[in-house]
Amino acid sequence: MIPLPEILAELVMALGGALFAASVYALLRPYLRPNAPDPARPQARGRVLINAFIGFVVLVWGFASFISR
């Protein structure tokens, strides 16, 4: 059976990684799909960068918790 602290560290790491990846994708979407049939609404760049930073911090925090156990 997997101990609860290890599962929580993995969950925190996964959520942080998901927030970081989604924010980076939101920033890069206009460049990755320039000729998309439905033009993407421009995102508030500051909000997306803050979300990416928060996701990266949570990812690193979860990774550090996972490694320290």
MARLO-933156 format. One record per residue: y, z, x of N, C-alpha, C, O in turn. Coordinates in pm, 1 decimal, always signed. Example, Ala and Ser with C-alpha at 12.3 -4.5 7.8 and 13.67 -1.06 7.14 Angstrom:
BEGIN
<atom><n_north>-569.0</n_north><n_up>+780.0</n_up><n_east>+1319.0</n_east><ca_north>-450.0</ca_north><ca_up>+780.0</ca_up><ca_east>+1230.0</ca_east><c_north>-330.0</c_north><c_up>+780.0</c_up><c_east>+1320.0</c_east><o_north>-331.9</o_north><o_up>+846.5</o_up><o_east>+1423.6</o_east></atom>
<atom><n_north>-225.0</n_north><n_up>+708.0</n_up><n_east>+1285.0</n_east><ca_north>-106.0</ca_north><ca_up>+714.0</ca_up><ca_east>+1367.0</ca_east><c_north>+3.0</c_north><c_up>+787.0</c_up><c_east>+1290.0</c_east><o_north>+113.8</o_north><o_up>+803.9</o_up><o_east>+1340.9</o_east></atom>
***
This chain:
BEGIN
<atom><n_north>-117.1</n_north><n_up>+0.0</n_up><n_east>+83.9</n_east><ca_north>+0.0</ca_north><ca_up>+0.0</ca_up><ca_east>+0.0</ca_east><c_north>+124.6</c_north><c_up>+0.0</c_up><c_east>+89.3</c_east><o_north>+131.2</o_north><o_up>+73.2</o_up><o_east>+188.1</o_east></atom>
<atom><n_north>+221.3</n_north><n_up>-81.5</n_up><n_east>+53.9</n_east><ca_north>+343.5</ca_north><ca_up>-93.7</ca_up><ca_east>+132.7</ca_east><c_north>+436.5</c_north><c_up>+22.3</c_up><c_east>+96.9</c_east><o_north>+458.6</o_north><o_up>+48.5</o_up><o_east>-21.3</o_east></atom>
<atom><n_north>+491.5</n_north><n_up>+92.4</n_up><n_east>+197.0</n_east><ca_north>+581.1</ca_north><ca_up>+203.9</ca_up><ca_east>+168.1</ca_east><c_north>+712.3</c_north><c_up>+156.4</c_up><c_east>+104.1</c_east><o_north>+760.1</o_north><o_up>+46.4</o_up><o_east>+131.5</o_east></atom>
<atom><n_north>+768.4</n_north><n_up>+240.6</n_up><n_east>+19.5</n_east><ca_north>+889.5</ca_north><ca_up>+206.6</ca_up><ca_east>-54.8</ca_east><c_north>+1009.3</c_north><c_up>+173.7</c_up><c_east>+35.4</c_east><o_north>+1080.0</o_north><o_up>+77.6</o_up><o_east>+5.4</o_east></atom>
<atom><n_north>+1036.3</n_north><n_up>+247.4</n_up><n_east>+143.8</n_east><ca_north>+1151.2</ca_north><ca_up>+210.5</ca_up><ca_east>+227.8</ca_east><c_north>+1140.5</c_north><c_up>+70.0</c_up><c_east>+288.0</c_east><o_north>+1241.3</o_north><o_up>+1.5</o_up><o_east>+305.5</o_east></atom>
<atom><n_north>+1018.8</n_north><n_up>+28.0</n_up><n_east>+319.3</n_east><ca_north>+1000.9</ca_north><ca_up>-106.0</ca_up><ca_east>+375.2</ca_east><c_north>+1029.5</c_north><c_up>-212.9</c_up><c_east>+269.4</c_east><o_north>+1092.1</o_north><o_up>-314.7</o_up><o_east>+298.7</o_east></atom>
<atom><n_north>+983.7</n_north><n_up>-189.3</n_up><n_east>+147.4</n_east><ca_north>+1009.7</ca_north><ca_up>-284.7</ca_up><ca_east>+38.9</ca_east><c_north>+1159.3</c_north><c_up>-291.7</c_up><c_east>+9.0</c_east><o_north>+1212.8</o_north><o_up>-400.4</o_up><o_east>-13.0</o_east></atom>
<atom><n_north>+1227.1</n_north><n_up>-177.4</n_up><n_east>+8.0</n_east><ca_north>+1371.1</ca_north><ca_up>-176.7</ca_up><ca_east>-18.8</ca_east><c_north>+1448.7</c_north><c_up>-248.9</c_up><c_east>+91.0</c_east><o_north>+1545.2</o_north><o_up>-319.8</o_up><o_east>+62.3</o_east></atom>
<atom><n_north>+1407.5</n_north><n_up>-231.5</n_up><n_east>+215.8</n_east><ca_north>+1474.5</ca_north><ca_up>-302.3</ca_up><ca_east>+325.3</ca_east><c_north>+1455.8</c_north><c_up>-452.7</c_up><c_east>+312.1</c_east><o_north>+1548.8</o_north><o_up>-529.6</o_up><o_east>+336.4</o_east></atom>
<atom><n_north>+1336.6</n_north><n_up>-494.2</n_up><n_east>+273.8</n_east><ca_north>+1312.0</ca_north><ca_up>-637.4</ca_up><ca_east>+253.3</ca_east><c_north>+1392.0</c_north><c_up>-690.9</c_up><c_east>+135.2</c_east><o_north>+1442.5</o_north><o_up>-803.1</o_up><o_east>+140.3</o_east></atom>
<atom><n_north>+1403.8</n_north><n_up>-612.6</n_up><n_east>+30.1</n_east><ca_north>+1480.7</ca_north><ca_up>-654.3</ca_up><ca_east>-86.7</ca_east><c_north>+1628.8</c_north><c_up>-668.2</c_up><c_east>-53.5</c_east><o_north>+1692.4</o_north><o_up>-765.4</o_up><o_east>-94.4</o_east></atom>
<atom><n_north>+1684.3</n_north><n_up>-572.7</n_up><n_east>+19.9</n_east><ca_north>+1825.0</ca_north><ca_up>-579.2</ca_up><ca_east>+60.8</ca_east><c_north>+1847.4</c_north><c_up>-700.9</c_up><c_east>+150.4</c_east><o_north>+1947.3</o_north><o_up>-771.3</o_up><o_east>+136.4</o_east></atom>
<atom><n_north>+1754.5</n_north><n_up>-725.1</n_up><n_east>+241.7</n_east><ca_north>+1765.8</ca_north><ca_up>-840.5</ca_up><ca_east>+330.9</ca_east><c_north>+1760.1</c_north><c_up>-971.0</c_up><c_east>+251.2</c_east><o_north>+1835.8</o_north><o_up>-1063.7</o_up><o_east>+279.8</o_east></atom>
<atom><n_north>+1673.1</n_north><n_up>-979.1</n_up><n_east>+153.6</n_east><ca_north>+1660.1</ca_north><ca_up>-1100.7</ca_up><ca_east>+73.4</ca_east><c_north>+1784.0</c_north><c_up>-1124.6</c_up><c_east>-12.0</c_east><o_north>+1830.2</o_north><o_up>-1238.2</o_up><o_east>-23.1</o_east></atom>
<atom><n_north>+1837.9</n_north><n_up>-1020.4</n_up><n_east>-71.9</n_east><ca_north>+1957.6</ca_north><ca_up>-1036.6</ca_up><ca_east>-154.7</ca_east><c_north>+2078.5</c_north><c_up>-1076.7</c_up><c_east>-70.3</c_east><o_north>+2157.4</o_north><o_up>-1161.8</o_up><o_east>-111.3</o_east></atom>
<atom><n_north>+2092.9</n_north><n_up>-1016.2</n_up><n_east>+46.2</n_east><ca_north>+2201.8</ca_north><ca_up>-1054.3</ca_up><ca_east>+135.5</ca_east><c_north>+2189.1</c_north><c_up>-1197.9</c_up><c_east>+182.7</c_east><o_north>+2287.9</o_north><o_up>-1271.1</o_up><o_east>+188.9</o_east></atom>
<atom><n_north>+2067.2</n_north><n_up>-1237.8</n_up><n_east>+215.8</n_east><ca_north>+2044.6</ca_north><ca_up>-1375.6</ca_up><ca_east>+258.1</ca_east><c_north>+2071.9</c_north><c_up>-1475.5</c_up><c_east>+146.8</c_east><o_north>+2125.3</o_north><o_up>-1583.7</o_up><o_east>+171.2</o_east></atom>
<atom><n_north>+2035.0</n_north><n_up>-1439.0</n_up><n_east>+24.5</n_east><ca_north>+2060.1</ca_north><ca_up>-1528.2</ca_up><ca_east>-88.5</ca_east><c_north>+2209.6</c_north><c_up>-1543.0</c_up><c_east>-115.1</c_east><o_north>+2257.2</o_north><o_up>-1653.5</o_up><o_east>-141.0</o_east></atom>
<atom><n_north>+2283.5</n_north><n_up>-1433.2</n_up><n_east>-109.0</n_east><ca_north>+2428.4</ca_north><ca_up>-1440.1</ca_up><ca_east>-130.4</ca_east><c_north>+2494.6</c_north><c_up>-1521.3</c_up><c_east>-20.1</c_east><o_north>+2584.4</o_north><o_up>-1600.9</o_up><o_east>-47.8</o_east></atom>
<atom><n_north>+2452.4</n_north><n_up>-1502.9</n_up><n_east>+103.6</n_east><ca_north>+2508.9</ca_north><ca_up>-1577.8</ca_up><ca_east>+215.6</ca_east><c_north>+2478.6</c_north><c_up>-1727.2</c_up><c_east>+203.1</c_east><o_north>+2567.6</o_north><o_up>-1810.6</o_up><o_east>+220.2</o_east></atom>
<atom><n_north>+2353.9</n_north><n_up>-1760.3</n_up><n_east>+173.4</n_east><ca_north>+2314.8</ca_north><ca_up>-1900.7</ca_up><ca_east>+164.0</ca_east><c_north>+2384.9</c_north><c_up>-1971.0</c_up><c_east>+47.6</c_east><o_north>+2428.9</o_north><o_up>-2085.1</o_up><o_east>+61.2</o_east></atom>
<atom><n_north>+2395.2</n_north><n_up>-1903.1</n_up><n_east>-65.9</n_east><ca_north>+2461.4</ca_north><ca_up>-1964.4</ca_up><ca_east>-181.5</ca_east><c_north>+2610.2</c_north><c_up>-1985.4</c_up><c_east>-155.3</c_east><o_north>+2667.2</o_north><o_up>-2085.5</o_up><o_east>-198.7</o_east></atom>
<atom><n_north>+2672.6</n_north><n_up>-1893.1</n_up><n_east>-85.7</n_east><ca_north>+2814.8</ca_north><ca_up>-1906.4</ca_up><ca_east>-55.7</ca_east><c_north>+2839.6</c_north><c_up>-2020.5</c_up><c_east>+43.2</c_east><o_north>+2934.6</o_north><o_up>-2097.1</o_up><o_east>+27.3</o_east></atom>
<atom><n_north>+2755.6</n_north><n_up>-2031.7</n_up><n_east>+143.5</n_east><ca_north>+2769.5</ca_north><ca_up>-2140.5</ca_up><ca_east>+240.0</ca_east><c_north>+2744.5</c_north><c_up>-2274.7</c_up><c_east>+171.2</c_east><o_north>+2813.0</o_north><o_up>-2373.0</o_up><o_east>+199.6</o_east></atom>
<atom><n_north>+2647.3</n_north><n_up>-2278.9</n_up><n_east>+81.5</n_east><ca_north>+2621.7</ca_north><ca_up>-2402.8</ca_up><ca_east>+7.9</ca_east><c_north>+2740.5</c_north><c_up>-2439.1</c_up><c_east>-81.5</c_east><o_north>+2775.1</o_north><o_up>-2556.5</o_up><o_east>-94.1</o_east></atom>
<atom><n_north>+2802.5</n_north><n_up>-2339.1</n_up><n_east>-143.2</n_east><ca_north>+2919.1</ca_north><ca_up>-2366.3</ca_up><ca_east>-227.4</ca_east><c_north>+3034.6</c_north><c_up>-2422.9</c_up><c_east>-144.3</c_east><o_north>+3111.3</o_north><o_up>-2505.9</o_up><o_east>-193.0</o_east></atom>
<atom><n_north>+3046.6</n_north><n_up>-2378.4</n_up><n_east>-20.4</n_east><ca_north>+3150.9</ca_north><ca_up>-2432.0</ca_up><ca_east>+67.2</ca_east><c_north>+3119.8</c_north><c_up>-2575.0</c_up><c_east>+112.0</c_east><o_north>+3210.0</o_north><o_up>-2658.0</o_up><o_east>+122.8</o_east></atom>
<atom><n_north>+2992.9</n_north><n_up>-2603.1</n_up><n_east>+137.9</n_east><ca_north>+2954.4</ca_north><ca_up>-2731.9</ca_up><ca_east>+194.0</ca_east><c_north>+2918.8</c_north><c_up>-2836.1</c_up><c_east>+89.5</c_east><o_north>+2900.2</o_north><o_up>-2952.7</o_up><o_east>+124.4</o_east></atom>
<atom><n_north>+2908.7</n_north><n_up>-2799.1</n_up><n_east>-36.2</n_east><ca_north>+2864.4</ca_north><ca_up>-2893.0</ca_up><ca_east>-139.8</ca_east><c_north>+2949.7</c_north><c_up>-3019.1</c_up><c_east>-148.3</c_east><o_north>+2892.5</o_north><o_up>-3127.5</o_up><o_east>-159.9</o_east></atom>
<atom><n_north>+3083.2</n_north><n_up>-3012.2</n_up><n_east>-143.3</n_east><ca_north>+3160.3</ca_north><ca_up>-3137.9</ca_up><ca_east>-149.2</ca_east><c_north>+3133.7</c_north><c_up>-3230.2</c_up><c_east>-30.4</c_east><o_north>+3146.4</o_north><o_up>-3352.0</o_up><o_east>-43.3</o_east></atom>
<atom><n_north>+3097.4</n_north><n_up>-3174.6</n_up><n_east>+84.2</n_east><ca_north>+3071.1</ca_north><ca_up>-3256.9</ca_up><ca_east>+202.1</ca_east><c_north>+2927.7</c_north><c_up>-3310.4</c_up><c_east>+202.6</c_east><o_north>+2901.3</o_north><o_up>-3417.9</o_up><o_east>+256.5</o_east></atom>
<atom><n_north>+2835.5</n_north><n_up>-3235.3</n_up><n_east>+142.4</n_east><ca_north>+2696.3</ca_north><ca_up>-3278.5</ca_up><ca_east>+139.5</ca_east><c_north>+2671.5</c_north><c_up>-3386.2</c_up><c_east>+34.8</c_east><o_north>+2586.0</o_north><o_up>-3472.8</o_up><o_east>+53.0</o_east></atom>
<atom><n_north>+2746.6</n_north><n_up>-3380.5</n_up><n_east>-75.2</n_east><ca_north>+2729.0</ca_north><ca_up>-3477.0</ca_up><ca_east>-184.2</ca_east><c_north>+2864.3</c_north><c_up>-3536.4</c_up><c_east>-222.0</c_east><o_north>+2918.0</o_north><o_up>-3503.4</o_up><o_east>-327.7</o_east></atom>
<atom><n_north>+2920.3</n_north><n_up>-3623.0</n_up><n_east>-138.1</n_east><ca_north>+3054.5</ca_north><ca_up>-3675.0</ca_up><ca_east>-167.4</ca_east><c_north>+3058.1</c_north><c_up>-3771.5</c_up><c_east>-285.4</c_east><o_north>+3160.9</o_north><o_up>-3781.3</o_up><o_east>-352.4</o_east></atom>
<atom><n_north>+2949.9</n_north><n_up>-3842.4</n_up><n_east>-312.5</n_east><ca_north>+2947.6</ca_north><ca_up>-3941.7</ca_up><ca_east>-420.6</ca_east><c_north>+2866.1</c_north><c_up>-3894.2</c_up><c_east>-540.0</c_east><o_north>+2802.0</o_north><o_up>-3974.6</o_up><o_east>-607.6</o_east></atom>
<atom><n_north>+2868.1</n_north><n_up>-3765.2</n_up><n_east>-565.8</n_east><ca_north>+2792.0</ca_north><ca_up>-3710.9</ca_up><ca_east>-678.6</ca_east><c_north>+2852.8</c_north><c_up>-3760.2</c_up><c_east>-809.7</c_east><o_north>+2974.6</o_north><o_up>-3774.9</o_up><o_east>-819.6</o_east></atom>
<atom><n_north>+2769.1</n_north><n_up>-3785.7</n_up><n_east>-910.3</n_east><ca_north>+2822.0</ca_north><ca_up>-3834.9</ca_up><ca_east>-1038.4</ca_east><c_north>+2910.6</c_north><c_up>-3732.9</c_up><c_east>-1109.2</c_east><o_north>+3005.4</o_north><o_up>-3770.5</o_up><o_east>-1178.1</o_east></atom>
<atom><n_north>+2880.8</n_north><n_up>-3605.8</n_up><n_east>-1092.7</n_east><ca_north>+2966.1</ca_north><ca_up>-3501.9</ca_up><ca_east>-1151.2</ca_east><c_north>+3043.8</c_north><c_up>-3433.6</c_up><c_east>-1039.1</c_east><o_north>+2986.1</o_north><o_up>-3354.6</o_up><o_east>-964.4</o_east></atom>
<atom><n_north>+3171.8</n_north><n_up>-3461.7</n_up><n_east>-1025.7</n_east><ca_north>+3248.0</ca_north><ca_up>-3403.2</ca_up><ca_east>-914.5</ca_east><c_north>+3253.4</c_north><c_up>-3250.8</c_up><c_east>-925.3</c_east><o_north>+3279.8</o_north><o_up>-3195.5</o_up><o_east>-1032.1</o_east></atom>
<atom><n_north>+3228.4</n_north><n_up>-3185.6</n_up><n_east>-814.9</n_east><ca_north>+3227.5</ca_north><ca_up>-3039.6</ca_up><ca_east>-812.1</ca_east><c_north>+3369.0</c_north><c_up>-2985.9</c_up><c_east>-825.4</c_east><o_north>+3462.6</o_north><o_up>-3037.8</o_up><o_east>-764.5</o_east></atom>
<atom><n_north>+3383.1</n_north><n_up>-2883.0</n_up><n_east>-904.4</n_east><ca_north>+3512.9</ca_north><ca_up>-2818.2</ca_up><ca_east>-918.3</ca_east><c_north>+3545.2</c_north><c_up>-2747.7</c_up><c_east>-787.5</c_east><o_north>+3457.6</o_north><o_up>-2681.8</o_up><o_east>-731.5</o_east></atom>
<atom><n_north>+3665.5</n_north><n_up>-2758.8</n_up><n_east>-737.5</n_east><ca_north>+3697.5</ca_north><ca_up>-2691.3</ca_up><ca_east>-610.5</ca_east><c_north>+3685.5</c_north><c_up>-2539.9</c_up><c_east>-624.1</c_east><o_north>+3733.5</o_north><o_up>-2480.0</o_up><o_east>-720.3</o_east></atom>
<atom><n_north>+3620.7</n_north><n_up>-2480.6</n_up><n_east>-526.0</n_east><ca_north>+3600.1</ca_north><ca_up>-2336.5</ca_up><ca_east>-525.8</ca_east><c_north>+3718.8</c_north><c_up>-2267.2</c_up><c_east>-460.0</c_east><o_north>+3788.4</o_north><o_up>-2325.5</o_up><o_east>-376.9</o_east></atom>
<atom><n_north>+3740.5</n_north><n_up>-2142.3</n_up><n_east>-498.5</n_east><ca_north>+3840.8</ca_north><ca_up>-2061.1</ca_up><ca_east>-431.5</ca_east><c_north>+3784.7</c_north><c_up>-2026.4</c_up><c_east>-293.5</c_east><o_north>+3696.2</o_north><o_up>-1941.7</o_up><o_east>-281.0</o_east></atom>
<atom><n_north>+3836.5</n_north><n_up>-2092.0</n_up><n_east>-191.7</n_east><ca_north>+3779.4</ca_north><ca_up>-2080.2</ca_up><ca_east>-57.5</ca_east><c_north>+3779.7</c_north><c_up>-1935.9</c_up><c_east>-7.0</c_east><o_north>+3684.1</o_north><o_up>-1893.3</o_up><o_east>+57.9</o_east></atom>
<atom><n_north>+3884.1</n_north><n_up>-1861.6</n_up><n_east>-35.4</n_east><ca_north>+3890.1</ca_north><ca_up>-1723.0</ca_up><ca_east>+10.2</ca_east><c_north>+3781.6</c_north><c_up>-1637.1</c_up><c_east>-51.6</c_east><o_north>+3719.5</o_north><o_up>-1555.9</o_up><o_east>+17.0</o_east></atom>
<atom><n_north>+3758.3</n_north><n_up>-1654.6</n_up><n_east>-181.5</n_east><ca_north>+3655.1</ca_north><ca_up>-1576.4</ca_up><ca_east>-249.3</ca_east><c_north>+3516.5</c_north><c_up>-1612.3</c_up><c_east>-197.0</c_east><o_north>+3432.0</o_north><o_up>-1524.4</o_up><o_east>-179.9</o_east></atom>
<atom><n_north>+3493.0</n_north><n_up>-1739.7</n_up><n_east>-171.6</n_east><ca_north>+3363.0</ca_north><ca_up>-1781.9</ca_up><ca_east>-121.0</ca_east><c_north>+3340.3</c_north><c_up>-1728.4</c_up><c_east>+20.2</c_east><o_north>+3229.7</o_north><o_up>-1685.7</o_up><o_east>+53.4</o_east></atom>
<atom><n_north>+3444.5</n_north><n_up>-1730.5</n_up><n_east>+103.1</n_east><ca_north>+3430.8</ca_north><ca_up>-1676.5</ca_up><ca_east>+239.3</ca_east><c_north>+3405.8</c_north><c_up>-1526.3</c_up><c_east>+238.3</c_east><o_north>+3327.2</o_north><o_up>-1476.2</o_up><o_east>+318.7</o_east></atom>
<atom><n_north>+3471.6</n_north><n_up>-1454.5</n_up><n_east>+148.8</n_east><ca_north>+3448.2</ca_north><ca_up>-1310.3</ca_up><ca_east>+137.8</ca_east><c_north>+3305.4</c_north><c_up>-1283.7</c_up><c_east>+92.1</c_east><o_north>+3239.4</o_north><o_up>-1194.2</o_up><o_east>+144.8</o_east></atom>
<atom><n_north>+3256.9</n_north><n_up>-1360.4</n_up><n_east>-5.7</n_east><ca_north>+3119.2</ca_north><ca_up>-1344.0</ca_up><ca_east>-51.0</ca_east><c_north>+3020.2</c_north><c_up>-1376.5</c_up><c_east>+60.1</c_east><o_north>+2918.5</o_north><o_up>-1308.5</o_up><o_east>+73.8</o_east></atom>
<atom><n_north>+3048.1</n_north><n_up>-1479.1</n_up><n_east>+139.3</n_east><ca_north>+2959.5</ca_north><ca_up>-1512.8</ca_up><ca_east>+251.0</ca_east><c_north>+2958.6</c_north><c_up>-1401.2</c_up><c_east>+354.6</c_east><o_north>+2853.5</o_north><o_up>-1368.1</o_up><o_east>+409.6</o_east></atom>
<atom><n_north>+3075.1</n_north><n_up>-1343.2</n_up><n_east>+381.4</n_east><ca_north>+3081.8</ca_north><ca_up>-1232.4</ca_up><ca_east>+477.4</ca_east><c_north>+3004.4</c_north><c_up>-1111.0</c_up><c_east>+426.0</c_east><o_north>+2929.7</o_north><o_up>-1048.1</o_up><o_east>+501.0</o_east></atom>
<atom><n_north>+3022.4</n_north><n_up>-1078.3</n_up><n_east>+297.7</n_east><ca_north>+2949.3</ca_north><ca_up>-964.9</ca_up><ca_east>+239.8</ca_east><c_north>+2799.3</c_north><c_up>-991.4</c_up><c_east>+244.8</c_east><o_north>+2722.1</o_north><o_up>-901.9</o_up><o_east>+279.3</o_east></atom>
<atom><n_north>+2757.3</n_north><n_up>-1112.6</n_up><n_east>+211.1</n_east><ca_north>+2615.4</ca_north><ca_up>-1146.6</ca_up><ca_east>+217.2</ca_east><c_north>+2560.0</c_north><c_up>-1135.8</c_up><c_east>+358.0</c_east><o_north>+2447.6</o_north><o_up>-1089.4</o_up><o_east>+377.1</o_east></atom>
<atom><n_north>+2638.4</n_north><n_up>-1178.6</n_up><n_east>+457.7</n_east><ca_north>+2592.9</ca_north><ca_up>-1169.3</ca_up><ca_east>+596.1</ca_east><c_north>+2579.8</c_north><c_up>-1023.6</c_up><c_east>+640.1</c_east><o_north>+2483.6</o_north><o_up>-987.8</o_up><o_east>+708.1</o_east></atom>
<atom><n_north>+2676.3</n_north><n_up>-939.2</n_up><n_east>+601.3</n_east><ca_north>+2670.1</ca_north><ca_up>-797.0</ca_up><ca_east>+637.5</ca_east><c_north>+2547.8</c_north><c_up>-730.9</c_up><c_east>+573.9</c_east><o_north>+2477.5</o_north><o_up>-653.8</o_up><o_east>+639.3</o_east></atom>
<atom><n_north>+2522.7</n_north><n_up>-760.9</n_up><n_east>+447.1</n_east><ca_north>+2406.8</ca_north><ca_up>-702.4</ca_up><ca_east>+378.9</ca_east><c_north>+2276.8</c_north><c_up>-753.9</c_up><c_east>+441.2</c_east><o_north>+2180.5</o_north><o_up>-678.3</o_up><o_east>+454.1</o_east></atom>
<atom><n_north>+2273.1</n_north><n_up>-880.2</n_up><n_east>+479.5</n_east><ca_north>+2155.9</ca_north><ca_up>-935.9</ca_up><ca_east>+546.6</ca_east><c_north>+2128.7</c_north><c_up>-864.3</c_up><c_east>+678.2</c_east><o_north>+2014.8</o_north><o_up>-827.6</o_up><o_east>+707.1</o_east></atom>
<atom><n_north>+2232.7</n_north><n_up>-844.5</n_up><n_east>+757.5</n_east><ca_north>+2215.8</ca_north><ca_up>-775.8</ca_up><ca_east>+886.5</ca_east><c_north>+2175.4</c_north><c_up>-630.7</c_up><c_east>+864.4</c_east><o_north>+2092.3</o_north><o_up>-577.4</o_up><o_east>+938.1</o_east></atom>
<atom><n_north>+2233.5</n_north><n_up>-566.5</n_up><n_east>+763.7</n_east><ca_north>+2200.0</ca_north><ca_up>-427.9</ca_up><ca_east>+732.2</ca_east><c_north>+2051.8</c_north><c_up>-416.7</c_up><c_east>+692.2</c_east><o_north>+1980.9</o_north><o_up>-327.9</o_up><o_east>+739.7</o_east></atom>
<atom><n_north>+2006.7</n_north><n_up>-505.7</n_up><n_east>+606.2</n_east><ca_north>+1866.1</ca_north><ca_up>-503.9</ca_up><ca_east>+566.5</ca_east><c_north>+1773.2</c_north><c_up>-533.5</c_up><c_east>+682.8</c_east><o_north>+1666.8</o_north><o_up>-472.6</o_up><o_east>+694.2</o_east></atom>
<atom><n_north>+1812.4</n_north><n_up>-626.9</n_up><n_east>+769.8</n_east><ca_north>+1730.6</ca_north><ca_up>-658.1</ca_up><ca_east>+886.6</ca_east><c_north>+1723.2</c_north><c_up>-538.7</c_up><c_east>+981.5</c_east><o_north>+1616.6</o_north><o_up>-507.8</o_up><o_east>+1034.9</o_east></atom>
<atom><n_north>+1837.3</n_north><n_up>-471.2</n_up><n_east>+1002.4</n_east><ca_north>+1837.6</ca_north><ca_up>-353.1</ca_up><ca_east>+1089.5</ca_east><c_north>+1752.0</c_north><c_up>-241.7</c_up><c_east>+1030.0</c_east><o_north>+1681.0</o_north><o_up>-172.9</o_up><o_east>+1103.3</o_east></atom>
<atom><n_north>+1757.8</n_north><n_up>-223.4</n_up><n_east>+900.4</n_east><ca_north>+1674.1</ca_north><ca_up>-121.6</ca_up><ca_east>+835.9</ca_east><c_north>+1526.4</c_north><c_up>-158.4</c_up><c_east>+846.9</c_east><o_north>+1441.4</o_north><o_up>-71.3</o_up><o_east>+866.0</o_east></atom>
<atom><n_north>+1496.6</n_north><n_up>-285.4</n_up><n_east>+835.0</n_east><ca_north>+1358.3</ca_north><ca_up>-331.0</ca_up><ca_east>+844.5</ca_east><c_north>+1304.0</c_north><c_up>-311.4</c_up><c_east>+985.7</c_east><o_north>+1189.8</o_north><o_up>-268.7</o_up><o_east>+1002.7</o_east></atom>
<atom><n_north>+1384.3</n_north><n_up>-342.0</n_up><n_east>+1086.3</n_east><ca_north>+1341.3</ca_north><ca_up>-328.9</ca_up><ca_east>+1225.2</ca_east><c_north>+1325.8</c_north><c_up>-182.4</c_up><c_east>+1265.9</c_east><o_north>+1235.8</o_north><o_up>-148.0</o_up><o_east>+1342.5</o_east></atom>
<atom><n_north>+1413.6</n_north><n_up>-96.8</n_up><n_east>+1214.5</n_east><ca_north>+1412.0</ca_north><ca_up>+44.1</ca_up><ca_east>+1257.3</ca_east><c_north>+1293.6</c_north><c_up>+121.3</c_up><c_east>+1198.2</c_east><o_north>+1264.7</o_north><o_up>+231.7</o_up><o_east>+1244.5</o_east></atom>
<atom><n_north>+1226.0</n_north><n_up>+68.6</n_up><n_east>+1100.5</n_east><ca_north>+1112.5</ca_north><ca_up>+139.8</ca_up><ca_east>+1038.4</ca_east><c_north>+985.1</c_north><c_up>+110.3</c_up><c_east>+1111.3</c_east><o_north>+879.4</o_north><o_up>+161.0</o_up><o_east>+1073.9</o_east></atom>
***
